[in-house]
Amino acid sequence: MEQAQELVERAKQVLKDYEAKGQPLPRSPYADLLEKNSSDAKSQADLRLKQELERLKEEEKGE
């Protein structure tokens, strides 16, 4: 529980740092797609497939 609280505090500090610098918060490249197509099951499946392919590509690079 203590570790979770520490992570929450660190996340809050990161948000404050971005705000203090006037920088926008970084967003996942998939966030816009997910918001746009949140009600479309096919689009959700396509998004998940793309995410899994990206993950597999990253794993292959690491090997």
N, CA, C and O atoms as CSV, one atom per row, in Angstrom:
chain,resi,resn,atom,element,x,y,z
A,1,MET,N,N,0.831,-1.189,0.000
A,1,MET,CA,C,0.000,0.000,0.000
A,1,MET,C,C,0.879,1.258,0.000
A,1,MET,O,O,0.560,2.256,-0.647
A,2,GLU,N,N,1.973,1.188,0.728
A,2,GLU,CA,C,2.875,2.335,0.807
A,2,GLU,C,C,3.495,2.631,-0.561
A,2,GLU,O,O,3.646,3.792,-0.939
A,3,GLN,N,N,3.854,1.573,-1.301
A,3,GLN,CA,C,4.435,1.767,-2.633
A,3,GLN,C,C,3.425,2.437,-3.563
A,3,GLN,O,O,3.788,3.300,-4.362
A,4,ALA,N,N,2.172,2.039,-3.457
A,4,ALA,CA,C,1.137,2.637,-4.298
A,4,ALA,C,C,0.998,4.121,-3.985
A,4,ALA,O,O,0.862,4.942,-4.893
A,5,GLN,N,N,1.032,4.459,-2.722
A,5,GLN,CA,C,0.920,5.863,-2.336
A,5,GLN,C,C,2.110,6.666,-2.854
A,5,GLN,O,O,1.950,7.807,-3.288
A,6,GLU,N,N,3.304,6.070,-2.809
A,6,GLU,CA,C,4.491,6.737,-3.325
A,6,GLU,C,C,4.353,6.997,-4.829
A,6,GLU,O,O,4.723,8.067,-5.311
A,7,LEU,N,N,3.825,6.024,-5.562
A,7,LEU,CA,C,3.624,6.195,-7.000
A,7,LEU,C,C,2.621,7.299,-7.293
A,7,LEU,O,O,2.804,8.086,-8.221
A,8,VAL,N,N,1.563,7.352,-6.500
A,8,VAL,CA,C,0.562,8.404,-6.682
A,8,VAL,C,C,1.191,9.769,-6.439
A,8,VAL,O,O,0.946,10.711,-7.192
A,9,GLU,N,N,1.997,9.877,-5.396
A,9,GLU,CA,C,2.651,11.149,-5.087
A,9,GLU,C,C,3.630,11.552,-6.194
A,9,GLU,O,O,3.704,12.724,-6.563
A,10,ARG,N,N,4.381,10.580,-6.722
A,10,ARG,CA,C,5.308,10.871,-7.822
A,10,ARG,C,C,4.559,11.336,-9.063
A,10,ARG,O,O,4.996,12.257,-9.752
A,11,ALA,N,N,3.423,10.691,-9.345
A,11,ALA,CA,C,2.618,11.076,-10.506
A,11,ALA,C,C,2.088,12.494,-10.332
A,11,ALA,O,O,2.087,13.280,-11.280
A,12,LYS,N,N,1.643,12.821,-9.135
A,12,LYS,CA,C,1.160,14.182,-8.872
A,12,LYS,C,C,2.273,15.194,-9.088
A,12,LYS,O,O,2.037,16.277,-9.623
A,13,GLN,N,N,3.487,14.843,-8.672
A,13,GLN,CA,C,4.617,15.755,-8.834
A,13,GLN,C,C,4.963,15.949,-10.308
A,13,GLN,O,O,5.283,17.060,-10.730
A,14,VAL,N,N,4.901,14.887,-11.079
A,14,VAL,CA,C,5.154,14.996,-12.518
A,14,VAL,C,C,4.130,15.926,-13.158
A,14,VAL,O,O,4.486,16.760,-13.990
A,15,LEU,N,N,2.862,15.788,-12.775
A,15,LEU,CA,C,1.824,16.670,-13.309
A,15,LEU,C,C,2.107,18.124,-12.956
A,15,LEU,O,O,1.956,19.015,-13.792
A,16,LYS,N,N,2.516,18.357,-11.724
A,16,LYS,CA,C,2.843,19.720,-11.295
A,16,LYS,C,C,4.030,20.267,-12.085
A,16,LYS,O,O,4.041,21.439,-12.460
A,17,ASP,N,N,5.025,19.422,-12.336
A,17,ASP,CA,C,6.201,19.849,-13.099
A,17,ASP,C,C,5.817,20.271,-14.521
A,17,ASP,O,O,6.279,21.302,-15.009
A,18,TYR,N,N,4.982,19.482,-15.176
A,18,TYR,CA,C,4.527,19.833,-16.522
A,18,TYR,C,C,3.755,21.144,-16.487
A,18,TYR,O,O,3.947,22.009,-17.343
A,19,GLU,N,N,2.881,21.288,-15.497
A,19,GLU,CA,C,2.082,22.501,-15.379
A,19,GLU,C,C,2.980,23.720,-15.149
A,19,GLU,O,O,2.769,24.771,-15.754
A,20,ALA,N,N,3.976,23.580,-14.279
A,20,ALA,CA,C,4.880,24.687,-13.972
A,20,ALA,C,C,5.680,25.115,-15.203
A,20,ALA,O,O,5.966,26.300,-15.375
A,21,LYS,N,N,6.039,24.161,-16.054
A,21,LYS,CA,C,6.803,24.467,-17.264
A,21,LYS,C,C,5.909,24.913,-18.421
A,21,LYS,O,O,6.401,25.352,-19.460
A,22,GLY,N,N,4.594,24.798,-18.235
A,22,GLY,CA,C,3.663,25.180,-19.290
A,22,GLY,C,C,3.631,24.206,-20.446
A,22,GLY,O,O,3.234,24.565,-21.555
A,23,GLN,N,N,4.045,22.978,-20.197
A,23,GLN,CA,C,4.077,21.958,-21.246
A,23,GLN,C,C,2.797,21.119,-21.204
A,23,GLN,O,O,2.264,20.848,-20.128
A,24,PRO,N,N,2.311,20.711,-22.367
A,24,PRO,CA,C,1.153,19.815,-22.372
A,24,PRO,C,C,1.574,18.420,-21.898
A,24,PRO,O,O,2.723,18.012,-22.066
A,25,LEU,N,N,0.639,17.717,-21.318
A,25,LEU,CA,C,0.920,16.357,-20.871
A,25,LEU,C,C,1.085,15.445,-22.084
A,25,LEU,O,O,0.332,15.566,-23.051
A,26,PRO,N,N,2.053,14.540,-22.047
A,26,PRO,CA,C,2.209,13.597,-23.161
A,26,PRO,C,C,1.007,12.653,-23.219
A,26,PRO,O,O,0.435,12.284,-22.194
A,27,ARG,N,N,0.649,12.281,-24.422
A,27,ARG,CA,C,-0.477,11.352,-24.624
A,27,ARG,C,C,-0.013,10.168,-25.452
A,27,ARG,O,O,0.873,10.278,-26.300
A,28,SER,N,N,-0.624,9.062,-25.184
A,28,SER,CA,C,-0.368,7.867,-25.966
A,28,SER,C,C,-0.867,8.101,-27.390
A,28,SER,O,O,-1.897,8.745,-27.588
A,29,PRO,N,N,-0.138,7.580,-28.385
A,29,PRO,CA,C,-0.626,7.742,-29.760
A,29,PRO,C,C,-1.966,7.036,-29.976
A,29,PRO,O,O,-2.673,7.331,-30.939
A,30,TYR,N,N,-2.310,6.125,-29.102
A,30,TYR,CA,C,-3.556,5.387,-29.243
A,30,TYR,C,C,-4.714,6.050,-28.490
A,30,TYR,O,O,-5.865,5.653,-28.673
A,31,ALA,N,N,-4.436,7.044,-27.655
A,31,ALA,CA,C,-5.486,7.674,-26.863
A,31,ALA,C,C,-6.548,8.314,-27.748
A,31,ALA,O,O,-7.743,8.156,-27.502
A,32,ASP,N,N,-6.113,9.038,-28.781
A,32,ASP,CA,C,-7.078,9.678,-29.669
A,32,ASP,C,C,-7.919,8.647,-30.410
A,32,ASP,O,O,-9.128,8.821,-30.565
A,33,LEU,N,N,-7.288,7.588,-30.860
A,33,LEU,CA,C,-8.035,6.533,-31.557
A,33,LEU,C,C,-9.059,5.894,-30.631
A,33,LEU,O,O,-10.191,5.623,-31.032
A,34,LEU,N,N,-8.660,5.659,-29.412
A,34,LEU,CA,C,-9.554,5.011,-28.458
A,34,LEU,C,C,-10.745,5.911,-28.147
A,34,LEU,O,O,-11.878,5.433,-28.089
A,35,GLU,N,N,-10.509,7.190,-27.949
A,35,GLU,CA,C,-11.604,8.114,-27.677
A,35,GLU,C,C,-12.538,8.230,-28.878
A,35,GLU,O,O,-13.760,8.260,-28.726
A,36,LYS,N,N,-11.961,8.294,-30.055
A,36,LYS,CA,C,-12.741,8.470,-31.274
A,36,LYS,C,C,-13.624,7.254,-31.556
A,36,LYS,O,O,-14.771,7.396,-31.980
A,37,ASN,N,N,-13.086,6.072,-31.321
A,37,ASN,CA,C,-13.782,4.841,-31.702
A,37,ASN,C,C,-14.214,4.000,-30.512
A,37,ASN,O,O,-14.310,2.778,-30.625
A,38,SER,N,N,-14.474,4.625,-29.385
A,38,SER,CA,C,-14.720,3.860,-28.171
A,38,SER,C,C,-15.976,2.990,-28.238
A,38,SER,O,O,-16.081,2.002,-27.511
A,39,SER,N,N,-16.918,3.341,-29.094
A,39,SER,CA,C,-18.152,2.559,-29.153
A,39,SER,C,C,-18.160,1.553,-30.297
A,39,SER,O,O,-19.117,0.790,-30.432
A,40,ASP,N,N,-17.134,1.534,-31.108
A,40,ASP,CA,C,-17.074,0.670,-32.276
A,40,ASP,C,C,-16.227,-0.569,-31.957
A,40,ASP,O,O,-15.008,-0.467,-31.815
A,41,ALA,N,N,-16.861,-1.722,-31.846
A,41,ALA,CA,C,-16.162,-2.950,-31.452
A,41,ALA,C,C,-15.056,-3.318,-32.431
A,41,ALA,O,O,-13.982,-3.748,-32.010
A,42,LYS,N,N,-15.296,-3.157,-33.719
A,42,LYS,CA,C,-14.265,-3.496,-34.704
A,42,LYS,C,C,-13.049,-2.591,-34.541
A,42,LYS,O,O,-11.909,-3.053,-34.599
A,43,SER,N,N,-13.295,-1.321,-34.341
A,43,SER,CA,C,-12.188,-0.394,-34.150
A,43,SER,C,C,-11.402,-0.722,-32.886
A,43,SER,O,O,-10.176,-0.611,-32.866
A,44,GLN,N,N,-12.102,-1.122,-31.843
A,44,GLN,CA,C,-11.421,-1.514,-30.607
A,44,GLN,C,C,-10.555,-2.743,-30.846
A,44,GLN,O,O,-9.431,-2.822,-30.349
A,45,ALA,N,N,-11.073,-3.699,-31.603
A,45,ALA,CA,C,-10.300,-4.906,-31.906
A,45,ALA,C,C,-9.078,-4.554,-32.749
A,45,ALA,O,O,-7.995,-5.090,-32.517
A,46,ASP,N,N,-9.239,-3.661,-33.725
A,46,ASP,CA,C,-8.110,-3.224,-34.549
A,46,ASP,C,C,-7.054,-2.531,-33.705
A,46,ASP,O,O,-5.858,-2.761,-33.885
A,47,LEU,N,N,-7.491,-1.691,-32.791
A,47,LEU,CA,C,-6.568,-0.985,-31.912
A,47,LEU,C,C,-5.792,-1.968,-31.047
A,47,LEU,O,O,-4.579,-1.836,-30.880
A,48,ARG,N,N,-6.482,-2.937,-30.506
A,48,ARG,CA,C,-5.811,-3.933,-29.668
A,48,ARG,C,C,-4.791,-4.724,-30.477
A,48,ARG,O,O,-3.693,-5.003,-29.995
A,49,LEU,N,N,-5.149,-5.082,-31.700
A,49,LEU,CA,C,-4.234,-5.803,-32.573
A,49,LEU,C,C,-2.984,-4.972,-32.850
A,49,LEU,O,O,-1.871,-5.494,-32.801
A,50,LYS,N,N,-3.159,-3.685,-33.140
A,50,LYS,CA,C,-2.021,-2.806,-33.381
A,50,LYS,C,C,-1.125,-2.721,-32.151
A,50,LYS,O,O,0.101,-2.745,-32.265
A,51,GLN,N,N,-1.737,-2.622,-30.982
A,51,GLN,CA,C,-0.961,-2.532,-29.745
A,51,GLN,C,C,-0.167,-3.811,-29.511
A,51,GLN,O,O,0.998,-3.758,-29.117
A,52,GLU,N,N,-0.792,-4.954,-29.751
A,52,GLU,CA,C,-0.106,-6.231,-29.562
A,52,GLU,C,C,1.040,-6.390,-30.558
A,52,GLU,O,O,2.105,-6.892,-30.200
A,53,LEU,N,N,0.832,-5.969,-31.798
A,53,LEU,CA,C,1.898,-6.044,-32.797
A,53,LEU,C,C,3.070,-5.153,-32.409
A,53,LEU,O,O,4.227,-5.544,-32.567
A,54,GLU,N,N,2.780,-3.964,-31.907
A,54,GLU,CA,C,3.844,-3.069,-31.447
A,54,GLU,C,C,4.622,-3.711,-30.299
A,54,GLU,O,O,5.850,-3.646,-30.255
A,55,ARG,N,N,3.894,-4.329,-29.377
A,55,ARG,CA,C,4.538,-4.974,-28.232
A,55,ARG,C,C,5.445,-6.111,-28.695
A,55,ARG,O,O,6.560,-6.266,-28.196
A,56,LEU,N,N,4.966,-6.899,-29.645
A,56,LEU,CA,C,5.769,-8.009,-30.165
A,56,LEU,C,C,7.011,-7.503,-30.890
A,56,LEU,O,O,8.087,-8.087,-30.762
A,57,LYS,N,N,6.866,-6.418,-31.650
A,57,LYS,CA,C,8.014,-5.842,-32.336
A,57,LYS,C,C,9.067,-5.374,-31.330
A,57,LYS,O,O,10.264,-5.572,-31.535
A,58,GLU,N,N,8.612,-4.758,-30.250
A,58,GLU,CA,C,9.529,-4.286,-29.214
A,58,GLU,C,C,10.243,-5.464,-28.547
A,58,GLU,O,O,11.435,-5.386,-28.250
A,59,GLU,N,N,9.511,-6.549,-28.316
A,59,GLU,CA,C,10.122,-7.743,-27.714
A,59,GLU,C,C,11.182,-8.325,-28.637
A,59,GLU,O,O,12.246,-8.747,-28.184
A,60,GLU,N,N,10.888,-8.346,-29.937
A,60,GLU,CA,C,11.853,-8.877,-30.902
A,60,GLU,C,C,13.119,-8.038,-30.925
A,60,GLU,O,O,14.216,-8.584,-31.042
A,61,LYS,N,N,12.990,-6.735,-30.816
A,61,LYS,CA,C,14.142,-5.855,-30.795
A,61,LYS,C,C,14.999,-6.113,-29.560
A,61,LYS,O,O,16.224,-6.004,-29.606
A,62,GLY,N,N,14.342,-6.453,-28.465
A,62,GLY,CA,C,15.045,-6.680,-27.209
A,62,GLY,C,C,15.813,-7.990,-27.161
A,62,GLY,O,O,16.703,-8.163,-26.329
A,63,GLU,N,N,15.477,-8.896,-28.035
A,63,GLU,CA,C,16.121,-10.220,-28.016
A,63,GLU,C,C,17.445,-10.230,-28.732
A,63,GLU,O,O,18.103,-11.268,-28.800
